[in-house]
Amino acid sequence: MEIFFSIVQRKVVTPNDFTSLDQVEDRLIAFERRCNETARPFRWKYTPASNSRQPAGCDHQPAVLASAA
């Protein structure tokens, strides 16, 4: 959800030049229609292995590794 809301904020809400709530609604609806026409899945880059690298001096285990132990 955070990814979706960050996209909406960058592409719809910014710049904040609305003079009424109707304009906000119209822009959100237009964005929704455009996105639905060109929708495709996100390409996730996060994996549990990418979270296994810890900064120097860090002595706690990430939740993914701790649950497997």
CHARMM internal coordinates of N, CA and C (Angstrom, degrees):
IC EDIT
DIST 1 N 1 CA 1.4531
DIST 1 CA 1 C 1.5224
ANGL 1 N 1 CA 1 C 110.84
DIST 1 C 2 N 1.3467
ANGL 1 CA 1 C 2 N 116.35
DIHE 1 N 1 CA 1 C 2 N -35.77
DIST 2 N 2 CA 1.4566
ANGL 1 C 2 N 2 CA 118.30
DIHE 1 CA 1 C 2 N 2 CA -178.60
DIST 2 CA 2 C 1.5184
ANGL 2 N 2 CA 2 C 111.35
DIHE 1 C 2 N 2 CA 2 C -61.44
DIST 2 C 3 N 1.3227
ANGL 2 CA 2 C 3 N 116.59
DIHE 2 N 2 CA 2 C 3 N -37.79
DIST 3 N 3 CA 1.4648
ANGL 2 C 3 N 3 CA 120.16
DIHE 2 CA 2 C 3 N 3 CA 179.28
DIST 3 CA 3 C 1.5245
ANGL 3 N 3 CA 3 C 109.71
DIHE 2 C 3 N 3 CA 3 C -63.67
DIST 3 C 4 N 1.3186
ANGL 3 CA 3 C 4 N 116.70
DIHE 3 N 3 CA 3 C 4 N -45.25
DIST 4 N 4 CA 1.4654
ANGL 3 C 4 N 4 CA 120.58
DIHE 3 CA 3 C 4 N 4 CA -179.57
DIST 4 CA 4 C 1.5290
ANGL 4 N 4 CA 4 C 110.76
DIHE 3 C 4 N 4 CA 4 C -59.98
DIST 4 C 5 N 1.3239
ANGL 4 CA 4 C 5 N 117.08
DIHE 4 N 4 CA 4 C 5 N -47.49
DIST 5 N 5 CA 1.4625
ANGL 4 C 5 N 5 CA 119.32
DIHE 4 CA 4 C 5 N 5 CA -177.78
DIST 5 CA 5 C 1.5233
ANGL 5 N 5 CA 5 C 112.02
DIHE 4 C 5 N 5 CA 5 C -67.56
DIST 5 C 6 N 1.3308
ANGL 5 CA 5 C 6 N 117.88
DIHE 5 N 5 CA 5 C 6 N -32.73
DIST 6 N 6 CA 1.4637
ANGL 5 C 6 N 6 CA 118.71
DIHE 5 CA 5 C 6 N 6 CA 177.09
DIST 6 CA 6 C 1.5271
ANGL 6 N 6 CA 6 C 110.72
DIHE 5 C 6 N 6 CA 6 C -68.03
DIST 6 C 7 N 1.3286
ANGL 6 CA 6 C 7 N 117.38
DIHE 6 N 6 CA 6 C 7 N -35.65
DIST 7 N 7 CA 1.4707
ANGL 6 C 7 N 7 CA 120.87
DIHE 6 CA 6 C 7 N 7 CA 176.31
DIST 7 CA 7 C 1.5235
ANGL 7 N 7 CA 7 C 110.08
DIHE 6 C 7 N 7 CA 7 C -65.74
DIST 7 C 8 N 1.3285
ANGL 7 CA 7 C 8 N 116.98
DIHE 7 N 7 CA 7 C 8 N -45.09
DIST 8 N 8 CA 1.4690
ANGL 7 C 8 N 8 CA 120.48
DIHE 7 CA 7 C 8 N 8 CA 178.41
DIST 8 CA 8 C 1.5208
ANGL 8 N 8 CA 8 C 110.15
DIHE 7 C 8 N 8 CA 8 C -60.43
DIST 8 C 9 N 1.3146
ANGL 8 CA 8 C 9 N 117.14
DIHE 8 N 8 CA 8 C 9 N -42.70
DIST 9 N 9 CA 1.4622
ANGL 8 C 9 N 9 CA 119.44
DIHE 8 CA 8 C 9 N 9 CA -179.46
DIST 9 CA 9 C 1.5235
ANGL 9 N 9 CA 9 C 111.18
DIHE 8 C 9 N 9 CA 9 C -63.31
DIST 9 C 10 N 1.3427
ANGL 9 CA 9 C 10 N 117.53
DIHE 9 N 9 CA 9 C 10 N -44.18
DIST 10 N 10 CA 1.4588
ANGL 9 C 10 N 10 CA 120.85
DIHE 9 CA 9 C 10 N 10 CA -178.30
DIST 10 CA 10 C 1.5236
ANGL 10 N 10 CA 10 C 112.91
DIHE 9 C 10 N 10 CA 10 C -70.34
DIST 10 C 11 N 1.3310
ANGL 10 CA 10 C 11 N 117.32
DIHE 10 N 10 CA 10 C 11 N -40.05
DIST 11 N 11 CA 1.4565
ANGL 10 C 11 N 11 CA 120.15
DIHE 10 CA 10 C 11 N 11 CA -170.93
DIST 11 CA 11 C 1.5189
ANGL 11 N 11 CA 11 C 115.07
DIHE 10 C 11 N 11 CA 11 C -100.15
DIST 11 C 12 N 1.3263
ANGL 11 CA 11 C 12 N 117.94
DIHE 11 N 11 CA 11 C 12 N -15.92
DIST 12 N 12 CA 1.4641
ANGL 11 C 12 N 12 CA 120.05
DIHE 11 CA 11 C 12 N 12 CA -175.66
DIST 12 CA 12 C 1.5221
ANGL 12 N 12 CA 12 C 111.41
DIHE 11 C 12 N 12 CA 12 C -118.65
DIST 12 C 13 N 1.2826
ANGL 12 CA 12 C 13 N 117.16
DIHE 12 N 12 CA 12 C 13 N -52.16
DIST 13 N 13 CA 1.4660
ANGL 12 C 13 N 13 CA 121.26
DIHE 12 CA 12 C 13 N 13 CA -171.17
DIST 13 CA 13 C 1.5236
ANGL 13 N 13 CA 13 C 112.47
DIHE 12 C 13 N 13 CA 13 C -81.66
DIST 13 C 14 N 1.3250
ANGL 13 CA 13 C 14 N 118.22
DIHE 13 N 13 CA 13 C 14 N -27.79
DIST 14 N 14 CA 1.4573
ANGL 13 C 14 N 14 CA 121.86
DIHE 13 CA 13 C 14 N 14 CA -179.63
DIST 14 CA 14 C 1.5162
ANGL 14 N 14 CA 14 C 108.56
DIHE 13 C 14 N 14 CA 14 C -100.83
DIST 14 C 15 N 1.2973
ANGL 14 CA 14 C 15 N 121.21
DIHE 14 N 14 CA 14 C 15 N 128.22
DIST 15 N 15 CA 1.4549
ANGL 14 C 15 N 15 CA 127.27
DIHE 14 CA 14 C 15 N 15 CA 2.16
DIST 15 CA 15 C 1.5239
ANGL 15 N 15 CA 15 C 111.63
DIHE 14 C 15 N 15 CA 15 C -78.87
DIST 15 C 16 N 1.2853
ANGL 15 CA 15 C 16 N 114.82
DIHE 15 N 15 CA 15 C 16 N 150.54
DIST 16 N 16 CA 1.4595
ANGL 15 C 16 N 16 CA 121.45
DIHE 15 CA 15 C 16 N 16 CA -177.64
DIST 16 CA 16 C 1.5294
ANGL 16 N 16 CA 16 C 108.74
DIHE 15 C 16 N 16 CA 16 C -84.38
DIST 16 C 17 N 1.3105
ANGL 16 CA 16 C 17 N 115.94
DIHE 16 N 16 CA 16 C 17 N 77.50
DIST 17 N 17 CA 1.4697
ANGL 16 C 17 N 17 CA 121.32
DIHE 16 CA 16 C 17 N 17 CA -176.25
DIST 17 CA 17 C 1.5240
ANGL 17 N 17 CA 17 C 112.10
DIHE 16 C 17 N 17 CA 17 C -115.64
DIST 17 C 18 N 1.3133
ANGL 17 CA 17 C 18 N 116.58
DIHE 17 N 17 CA 17 C 18 N 29.77
DIST 18 N 18 CA 1.4657
ANGL 17 C 18 N 18 CA 121.21
DIHE 17 CA 17 C 18 N 18 CA -177.74
DIST 18 CA 18 C 1.5222
ANGL 18 N 18 CA 18 C 110.75
DIHE 17 C 18 N 18 CA 18 C -82.36
DIST 18 C 19 N 1.3208
ANGL 18 CA 18 C 19 N 115.47
DIHE 18 N 18 CA 18 C 19 N 143.93
DIST 19 N 19 CA 1.4613
ANGL 18 C 19 N 19 CA 120.00
DIHE 18 CA 18 C 19 N 19 CA 176.05
DIST 19 CA 19 C 1.5263
ANGL 19 N 19 CA 19 C 111.80
DIHE 18 C 19 N 19 CA 19 C -106.04
DIST 19 C 20 N 1.3552
ANGL 19 CA 19 C 20 N 115.88
DIHE 19 N 19 CA 19 C 20 N -8.72
DIST 20 N 20 CA 1.4627
ANGL 19 C 20 N 20 CA 118.95
DIHE 19 CA 19 C 20 N 20 CA 178.05
DIST 20 CA 20 C 1.5233
ANGL 20 N 20 CA 20 C 109.20
DIHE 19 C 20 N 20 CA 20 C -156.34
DIST 20 C 21 N 1.3165
ANGL 20 CA 20 C 21 N 115.54
DIHE 20 N 20 CA 20 C 21 N 162.58
DIST 21 N 21 CA 1.4602
ANGL 20 C 21 N 21 CA 120.78
DIHE 20 CA 20 C 21 N 21 CA 177.42
DIST 21 CA 21 C 1.5306
ANGL 21 N 21 CA 21 C 110.80
DIHE 20 C 21 N 21 CA 21 C -67.67
DIST 21 C 22 N 1.3228
ANGL 21 CA 21 C 22 N 116.60
DIHE 21 N 21 CA 21 C 22 N -27.02
DIST 22 N 22 CA 1.4691
ANGL 21 C 22 N 22 CA 119.84
DIHE 21 CA 21 C 22 N 22 CA 177.03
DIST 22 CA 22 C 1.5265
ANGL 22 N 22 CA 22 C 110.92
DIHE 21 C 22 N 22 CA 22 C -62.37
DIST 22 C 23 N 1.3302
ANGL 22 CA 22 C 23 N 117.38
DIHE 22 N 22 CA 22 C 23 N -38.06
DIST 23 N 23 CA 1.4641
ANGL 22 C 23 N 23 CA 120.69
DIHE 22 CA 22 C 23 N 23 CA 177.64
DIST 23 CA 23 C 1.5290
ANGL 23 N 23 CA 23 C 110.97
DIHE 22 C 23 N 23 CA 23 C -65.01
DIST 23 C 24 N 1.3233
ANGL 23 CA 23 C 24 N 116.87
DIHE 23 N 23 CA 23 C 24 N -40.28
DIST 24 N 24 CA 1.4644
ANGL 23 C 24 N 24 CA 121.02
DIHE 23 CA 23 C 24 N 24 CA 177.48
DIST 24 CA 24 C 1.5229
ANGL 24 N 24 CA 24 C 109.32
DIHE 23 C 24 N 24 CA 24 C -61.75
DIST 24 C 25 N 1.3153
ANGL 24 CA 24 C 25 N 116.07
DIHE 24 N 24 CA 24 C 25 N -47.02
DIST 25 N 25 CA 1.4637
ANGL 24 C 25 N 25 CA 120.75
DIHE 24 CA 24 C 25 N 25 CA 179.98
DIST 25 CA 25 C 1.5265
ANGL 25 N 25 CA 25 C 110.97
DIHE 24 C 25 N 25 CA 25 C -60.71
DIST 25 C 26 N 1.3274
ANGL 25 CA 25 C 26 N 117.44
DIHE 25 N 25 CA 25 C 26 N -45.14
DIST 26 N 26 CA 1.4655
ANGL 25 C 26 N 26 CA 121.05
DIHE 25 CA 25 C 26 N 26 CA -179.60
DIST 26 CA 26 C 1.5248
ANGL 26 N 26 CA 26 C 111.31
DIHE 25 C 26 N 26 CA 26 C -61.51
DIST 26 C 27 N 1.3347
ANGL 26 CA 26 C 27 N 116.74
DIHE 26 N 26 CA 26 C 27 N -42.20
DIST 27 N 27 CA 1.4614
ANGL 26 C 27 N 27 CA 119.83
DIHE 26 CA 26 C 27 N 27 CA -178.90
DIST 27 CA 27 C 1.5264
ANGL 27 N 27 CA 27 C 110.84
DIHE 26 C 27 N 27 CA 27 C -68.49
DIST 27 C 28 N 1.3349
ANGL 27 CA 27 C 28 N 117.97
DIHE 27 N 27 CA 27 C 28 N -39.37
DIST 28 N 28 CA 1.4694
ANGL 27 C 28 N 28 CA 121.15
DIHE 27 CA 27 C 28 N 28 CA 177.54
DIST 28 CA 28 C 1.5315
ANGL 28 N 28 CA 28 C 111.26
DIHE 27 C 28 N 28 CA 28 C -64.11
DIST 28 C 29 N 1.3128
ANGL 28 CA 28 C 29 N 116.86
DIHE 28 N 28 CA 28 C 29 N -41.93
DIST 29 N 29 CA 1.4730
ANGL 28 C 29 N 29 CA 120.75
DIHE 28 CA 28 C 29 N 29 CA 179.56
DIST 29 CA 29 C 1.5330
ANGL 29 N 29 CA 29 C 110.09
DIHE 28 C 29 N 29 CA 29 C -65.63
DIST 29 C 30 N 1.3305
ANGL 29 CA 29 C 30 N 117.56
DIHE 29 N 29 CA 29 C 30 N -42.75
DIST 30 N 30 CA 1.4641
ANGL 29 C 30 N 30 CA 120.76
DIHE 29 CA 29 C 30 N 30 CA 178.40
DIST 30 CA 30 C 1.5283
ANGL 30 N 30 CA 30 C 110.49
DIHE 29 C 30 N 30 CA 30 C -62.65
DIST 30 C 31 N 1.3331
ANGL 30 CA 30 C 31 N 116.95
DIHE 30 N 30 CA 30 C 31 N -40.90
DIST 31 N 31 CA 1.4702
ANGL 30 C 31 N 31 CA 120.97
DIHE 30 CA 30 C 31 N 31 CA 177.67
DIST 31 CA 31 C 1.5253
ANGL 31 N 31 CA 31 C 110.66
DIHE 30 C 31 N 31 CA 31 C -63.16
DIST 31 C 32 N 1.3163
ANGL 31 CA 31 C 32 N 116.86
DIHE 31 N 31 CA 31 C 32 N -42.92
DIST 32 N 32 CA 1.4628
ANGL 31 C 32 N 32 CA 120.84
DIHE 31 CA 31 C 32 N 32 CA 179.29
DIST 32 CA 32 C 1.5348
ANGL 32 N 32 CA 32 C 110.71
DIHE 31 C 32 N 32 CA 32 C -60.50
DIST 32 C 33 N 1.3008
ANGL 32 CA 32 C 33 N 116.57
DIHE 32 N 32 CA 32 C 33 N -45.69
DIST 33 N 33 CA 1.4740
ANGL 32 C 33 N 33 CA 120.08
DIHE 32 CA 32 C 33 N 33 CA 179.74
DIST 33 CA 33 C 1.5284
ANGL 33 N 33 CA 33 C 111.56
DIHE 32 C 33 N 33 CA 33 C -62.12
DIST 33 C 34 N 1.3420
ANGL 33 CA 33 C 34 N 115.47
DIHE 33 N 33 CA 33 C 34 N -44.62
DIST 34 N 34 CA 1.4669
ANGL 33 C 34 N 34 CA 120.05
DIHE 33 CA 33 C 34 N 34 CA 179.47
DIST 34 CA 34 C 1.5278
ANGL 34 N 34 CA 34 C 110.91
DIHE 33 C 34 N 34 CA 34 C -62.37
DIST 34 C 35 N 1.3163
ANGL 34 CA 34 C 35 N 116.96
DIHE 34 N 34 CA 34 C 35 N -43.06
DIST 35 N 35 CA 1.4702
ANGL 34 C 35 N 35 CA 121.08
DIHE 34 CA 34 C 35 N 35 CA -179.77
DIST 35 CA 35 C 1.5229
ANGL 35 N 35 CA 35 C 111.32
DIHE 34 C 35 N 35 CA 35 C -66.06
DIST 35 C 36 N 1.3138
ANGL 35 CA 35 C 36 N 117.59
DIHE 35 N 35 CA 35 C 36 N -40.19
DIST 36 N 36 CA 1.4636
ANGL 35 C 36 N 36 CA 120.33
DIHE 35 CA 35 C 36 N 36 CA -179.96
DIST 36 CA 36 C 1.5276
ANGL 36 N 36 CA 36 C 112.07
DIHE 35 C 36 N 36 CA 36 C -65.41
DIST 36 C 37 N 1.3203
ANGL 36 CA 36 C 37 N 117.00
DIHE 36 N 36 CA 36 C 37 N -30.46
DIST 37 N 37 CA 1.4636
ANGL 36 C 37 N 37 CA 120.32
DIHE 36 CA 36 C 37 N 37 CA 178.71
DIST 37 CA 37 C 1.5267
ANGL 37 N 37 CA 37 C 112.04
DIHE 36 C 37 N 37 CA 37 C -73.91
DIST 37 C 38 N 1.3185
ANGL 37 CA 37 C 38 N 117.20
DIHE 37 N 37 CA 37 C 38 N -30.11
DIST 38 N 38 CA 1.4661
ANGL 37 C 38 N 38 CA 121.08
DIHE 37 CA 37 C 38 N 38 CA -175.36
DIST 38 CA 38 C 1.5253
ANGL 38 N 38 CA 38 C 112.36
DIHE 37 C 38 N 38 CA 38 C -116.65
DIST 38 C 39 N 1.3190
ANGL 38 CA 38 C 39 N 117.25
DIHE 38 N 38 CA 38 C 39 N 20.22
DIST 39 N 39 CA 1.4668
ANGL 38 C 39 N 39 CA 121.10
DIHE 38 CA 38 C 39 N 39 CA -173.89
DIST 39 CA 39 C 1.5238
ANGL 39 N 39 CA 39 C 112.24
DIHE 38 C 39 N 39 CA 39 C -62.64
DIST 39 C 40 N 1.3307
ANGL 39 CA 39 C 40 N 114.72
DIHE 39 N 39 CA 39 C 40 N 140.70
DIST 40 N 40 CA 1.4617
ANGL 39 C 40 N 40 CA 122.45
DIHE 39 CA 39 C 40 N 40 CA 171.51
DIST 40 CA 40 C 1.5218
ANGL 40 N 40 CA 40 C 107.52
DIHE 39 C 40 N 40 CA 40 C -153.69
DIST 40 C 41 N 1.3159
ANGL 40 CA 40 C 41 N 118.30
DIHE 40 N 40 CA 40 C 41 N 156.04
DIST 41 N 41 CA 1.4625
ANGL 40 C 41 N 41 CA 120.72
DIHE 40 CA 40 C 41 N 41 CA -176.42
DIST 41 CA 41 C 1.5331
ANGL 41 N 41 CA 41 C 112.18
DIHE 40 C 41 N 41 CA 41 C -65.07
DIST 41 C 42 N 1.3317
ANGL 41 CA 41 C 42 N 115.27
DIHE 41 N 41 CA 41 C 42 N 152.12
DIST 42 N 42 CA 1.4595
ANGL 41 C 42 N 42 CA 120.24
DIHE 41 CA 41 C 42 N 42 CA 172.53
DIST 42 CA 42 C 1.5137
ANGL 42 N 42 CA 42 C 108.86
DIHE 41 C 42 N 42 CA 42 C -69.33
DIST 42 C 43 N 1.3035
ANGL 42 CA 42 C 43 N 117.51
DIHE 42 N 42 CA 42 C 43 N 148.61
DIST 43 N 43 CA 1.4597
ANGL 42 C 43 N 43 CA 121.72
DIHE 42 CA 42 C 43 N 43 CA 172.75
DIST 43 CA 43 C 1.5176
ANGL 43 N 43 CA 43 C 107.54
DIHE 42 C 43 N 43 CA 43 C -98.59
DIST 43 C 44 N 1.3350
ANGL 43 CA 43 C 44 N 115.48
DIHE 43 N 43 CA 43 C 44 N 98.27
DIST 44 N 44 CA 1.4546
ANGL 43 C 44 N 44 CA 121.38
DIHE 43 CA 43 C 44 N 44 CA -176.88
DIST 44 CA 44 C 1.5125
ANGL 44 N 44 CA 44 C 109.65
DIHE 43 C 44 N 44 CA 44 C -70.74
DIST 44 C 45 N 1.3153
ANGL 44 CA 44 C 45 N 117.09
DIHE 44 N 44 CA 44 C 45 N 136.52
DIST 45 N 45 CA 1.4581
ANGL 44 C 45 N 45 CA 122.30
DIHE 44 CA 44 C 45 N 45 CA 178.78
DIST 45 CA 45 C 1.5171
ANGL 45 N 45 CA 45 C 111.42
DIHE 44 C 45 N 45 CA 45 C -110.33
DIST 45 C 46 N 1.3056
ANGL 45 CA 45 C 46 N 118.10
DIHE 45 N 45 CA 45 C 46 N -10.94
DIST 46 N 46 CA 1.4571
ANGL 45 C 46 N 46 CA 121.90
DIHE 45 CA 45 C 46 N 46 CA -178.50
DIST 46 CA 46 C 1.5171
ANGL 46 N 46 CA 46 C 110.10
DIHE 45 C 46 N 46 CA 46 C -80.81
DIST 46 C 47 N 1.2982
ANGL 46 CA 46 C 47 N 115.95
DIHE 46 N 46 CA 46 C 47 N 134.57
DIST 47 N 47 CA 1.4640
ANGL 46 C 47 N 47 CA 122.29
DIHE 46 CA 46 C 47 N 47 CA 171.93
DIST 47 CA 47 C 1.5198
ANGL 47 N 47 CA 47 C 107.77
DIHE 46 C 47 N 47 CA 47 C -135.62
DIST 47 C 48 N 1.3253
ANGL 47 CA 47 C 48 N 118.49
DIHE 47 N 47 CA 47 C 48 N 157.28
DIST 48 N 48 CA 1.4707
ANGL 47 C 48 N 48 CA 119.33
DIHE 47 CA 47 C 48 N 48 CA 176.21
DIST 48 CA 48 C 1.5291
ANGL 48 N 48 CA 48 C 111.84
DIHE 47 C 48 N 48 CA 48 C -56.92
DIST 48 C 49 N 1.3169
ANGL 48 CA 48 C 49 N 117.67
DIHE 48 N 48 CA 48 C 49 N -33.08
DIST 49 N 49 CA 1.4721
ANGL 48 C 49 N 49 CA 120.47
DIHE 48 CA 48 C 49 N 49 CA 179.52
DIST 49 CA 49 C 1.5272
ANGL 49 N 49 CA 49 C 111.00
DIHE 48 C 49 N 49 CA 49 C -65.36
DIST 49 C 50 N 1.3180
ANGL 49 CA 49 C 50 N 118.52
DIHE 49 N 49 CA 49 C 50 N -33.97
DIST 50 N 50 CA 1.4641
ANGL 49 C 50 N 50 CA 120.30
DIHE 49 CA 49 C 50 N 50 CA 179.80
DIST 50 CA 50 C 1.5207
ANGL 50 N 50 CA 50 C 111.26
DIHE 49 C 50 N 50 CA 50 C -70.57
DIST 50 C 51 N 1.3142
ANGL 50 CA 50 C 51 N 117.71
DIHE 50 N 50 CA 50 C 51 N -18.76
DIST 51 N 51 CA 1.4608
ANGL 50 C 51 N 51 CA 121.91
DIHE 50 CA 50 C 51 N 51 CA 178.91
DIST 51 CA 51 C 1.5293
ANGL 51 N 51 CA 51 C 111.71
DIHE 50 C 51 N 51 CA 51 C -89.90
DIST 51 C 52 N 1.3312
ANGL 51 CA 51 C 52 N 118.04
DIHE 51 N 51 CA 51 C 52 N -6.33
DIST 52 N 52 CA 1.4595
ANGL 51 C 52 N 52 CA 120.20
DIHE 51 CA 51 C 52 N 52 CA -174.12
DIST 52 CA 52 C 1.5197
ANGL 52 N 52 CA 52 C 112.90
DIHE 51 C 52 N 52 CA 52 C -80.56
DIST 52 C 53 N 1.3205
ANGL 52 CA 52 C 53 N 118.09
DIHE 52 N 52 CA 52 C 53 N -14.92
DIST 53 N 53 CA 1.4631
ANGL 52 C 53 N 53 CA 120.03
DIHE 52 CA 52 C 53 N 53 CA 178.18
DIST 53 CA 53 C 1.5195
ANGL 53 N 53 CA 53 C 109.46
DIHE 52 C 53 N 53 CA 53 C -79.71
DIST 53 C 54 N 1.3292
ANGL 53 CA 53 C 54 N 115.91
DIHE 53 N 53 CA 53 C 54 N 124.68
DIST 54 N 54 CA 1.4590
ANGL 53 C 54 N 54 CA 120.58
DIHE 53 CA 53 C 54 N 54 CA -177.64
DIST 54 CA 54 C 1.5177
ANGL 54 N 54 CA 54 C 109.97
DIHE 53 C 54 N 54 CA 54 C -111.83
DIST 54 C 55 N 1.3206
ANGL 54 CA 54 C 55 N 117.68
DIHE 54 N 54 CA 54 C 55 N 149.69
DIST 55 N 55 CA 1.4629
ANGL 54 C 55 N 55 CA 120.52
DIHE 54 CA 54 C 55 N 55 CA 174.91
DIST 55 CA 55 C 1.5177
ANGL 55 N 55 CA 55 C 110.29
DIHE 54 C 55 N 55 CA 55 C -64.58
DIST 55 C 56 N 1.3171
ANGL 55 CA 55 C 56 N 116.67
DIHE 55 N 55 CA 55 C 56 N 154.90
DIST 56 N 56 CA 1.4646
ANGL 55 C 56 N 56 CA 121.29
DIHE 55 CA 55 C 56 N 56 CA 178.12
DIST 56 CA 56 C 1.5185
ANGL 56 N 56 CA 56 C 109.56
DIHE 55 C 56 N 56 CA 56 C -58.91
DIST 56 C 57 N 1.3264
ANGL 56 CA 56 C 57 N 116.34
DIHE 56 N 56 CA 56 C 57 N 136.99
DIST 57 N 57 CA 1.4529
ANGL 56 C 57 N 57 CA 121.72
DIHE 56 CA 56 C 57 N 57 CA 179.16
DIST 57 CA 57 C 1.5159
ANGL 57 N 57 CA 57 C 114.08
DIHE 56 C 57 N 57 CA 57 C 86.08
DIST 57 C 58 N 1.3031
ANGL 57 CA 57 C 58 N 118.47
DIHE 57 N 57 CA 57 C 58 N -2.63
DIST 58 N 58 CA 1.4546
ANGL 57 C 58 N 58 CA 122.07
DIHE 57 CA 57 C 58 N 58 CA 179.53
DIST 58 CA 58 C 1.5215
ANGL 58 N 58 CA 58 C 108.11
DIHE 57 C 58 N 58 CA 58 C -84.82
DIST 58 C 59 N 1.3445
ANGL 58 CA 58 C 59 N 117.65
DIHE 58 N 58 CA 58 C 59 N 121.86
DIST 59 N 59 CA 1.4613
ANGL 58 C 59 N 59 CA 119.68
DIHE 58 CA 58 C 59 N 59 CA -174.97
DIST 59 CA 59 C 1.5150
ANGL 59 N 59 CA 59 C 113.68
DIHE 58 C 59 N 59 CA 59 C -109.77
DIST 59 C 60 N 1.3187
ANGL 59 CA 59 C 60 N 119.05
DIHE 59 N 59 CA 59 C 60 N 5.98
DIST 60 N 60 CA 1.4737
ANGL 59 C 60 N 60 CA 119.09
DIHE 59 CA 59 C 60 N 60 CA 178.75
DIST 60 CA 60 C 1.5236
ANGL 60 N 60 CA 60 C 109.88
DIHE 59 C 60 N 60 CA 60 C -97.23
DIST 60 C 61 N 1.3036
ANGL 60 CA 60 C 61 N 115.84
DIHE 60 N 60 CA 60 C 61 N 156.83
DIST 61 N 61 CA 1.4661
ANGL 60 C 61 N 61 CA 121.84
DIHE 60 CA 60 C 61 N 61 CA 178.86
DIST 61 CA 61 C 1.5156
ANGL 61 N 61 CA 61 C 109.14
DIHE 60 C 61 N 61 CA 61 C -95.68
DIST 61 C 62 N 1.3330
ANGL 61 CA 61 C 62 N 117.87
DIHE 61 N 61 CA 61 C 62 N 136.89
DIST 62 N 62 CA 1.4652
ANGL 61 C 62 N 62 CA 119.46
DIHE 61 CA 61 C 62 N 62 CA 173.08
DIST 62 CA 62 C 1.5243
ANGL 62 N 62 CA 62 C 109.51
DIHE 61 C 62 N 62 CA 62 C -60.21
DIST 62 C 63 N 1.3185
ANGL 62 CA 62 C 63 N 117.00
DIHE 62 N 62 CA 62 C 63 N 151.73
DIST 63 N 63 CA 1.4703
ANGL 62 C 63 N 63 CA 122.01
DIHE 62 CA 62 C 63 N 63 CA -176.84
DIST 63 CA 63 C 1.5196
ANGL 63 N 63 CA 63 C 111.98
DIHE 62 C 63 N 63 CA 63 C -56.54
DIST 63 C 64 N 1.3184
ANGL 63 CA 63 C 64 N 118.15
DIHE 63 N 63 CA 63 C 64 N -35.33
DIST 64 N 64 CA 1.4585
ANGL 63 C 64 N 64 CA 121.67
DIHE 63 CA 63 C 64 N 64 CA -178.24
DIST 64 CA 64 C 1.5132
ANGL 64 N 64 CA 64 C 110.05
DIHE 63 C 64 N 64 CA 64 C -64.35
DIST 64 C 65 N 1.3297
ANGL 64 CA 64 C 65 N 116.86
DIHE 64 N 64 CA 64 C 65 N -43.61
DIST 65 N 65 CA 1.4669
ANGL 64 C 65 N 65 CA 120.52
DIHE 64 CA 64 C 65 N 65 CA -177.99
DIST 65 CA 65 C 1.5262
ANGL 65 N 65 CA 65 C 111.05
DIHE 64 C 65 N 65 CA 65 C -77.67
DIST 65 C 66 N 1.3186
ANGL 65 CA 65 C 66 N 117.95
DIHE 65 N 65 CA 65 C 66 N -35.62
DIST 66 N 66 CA 1.4634
ANGL 65 C 66 N 66 CA 121.35
DIHE 65 CA 65 C 66 N 66 CA -178.13
DIST 66 CA 66 C 1.5237
ANGL 66 N 66 CA 66 C 110.85
DIHE 65 C 66 N 66 CA 66 C -65.60
DIST 66 C 67 N 1.3129
ANGL 66 CA 66 C 67 N 118.10
DIHE 66 N 66 CA 66 C 67 N -36.73
DIST 67 N 67 CA 1.4565
ANGL 66 C 67 N 67 CA 119.99
DIHE 66 CA 66 C 67 N 67 CA -178.33
DIST 67 CA 67 C 1.5237
ANGL 67 N 67 CA 67 C 111.49
DIHE 66 C 67 N 67 CA 67 C -73.17
DIST 67 C 68 N 1.3315
ANGL 67 CA 67 C 68 N 117.84
DIHE 67 N 67 CA 67 C 68 N -25.01
DIST 68 N 68 CA 1.4638
ANGL 67 C 68 N 68 CA 121.36
DIHE 67 CA 67 C 68 N 68 CA -179.83
DIST 68 CA 68 C 1.5239
ANGL 68 N 68 CA 68 C 111.29
DIHE 67 C 68 N 68 CA 68 C -81.47
DIST 68 C 69 N 1.3184
ANGL 68 CA 68 C 69 N 118.81
DIHE 68 N 68 CA 68 C 69 N -17.86
DIST 69 N 69 CA 1.4684
ANGL 68 C 69 N 69 CA 122.12
DIHE 68 CA 68 C 69 N 69 CA -175.98
DIST 69 CA 69 C 1.5121
ANGL 69 N 69 CA 69 C 112.43
DIHE 68 C 69 N 69 CA 69 C -79.32
END
COOR INIT
IC SEED 1 N 1 CA 1 C
IC BUILD
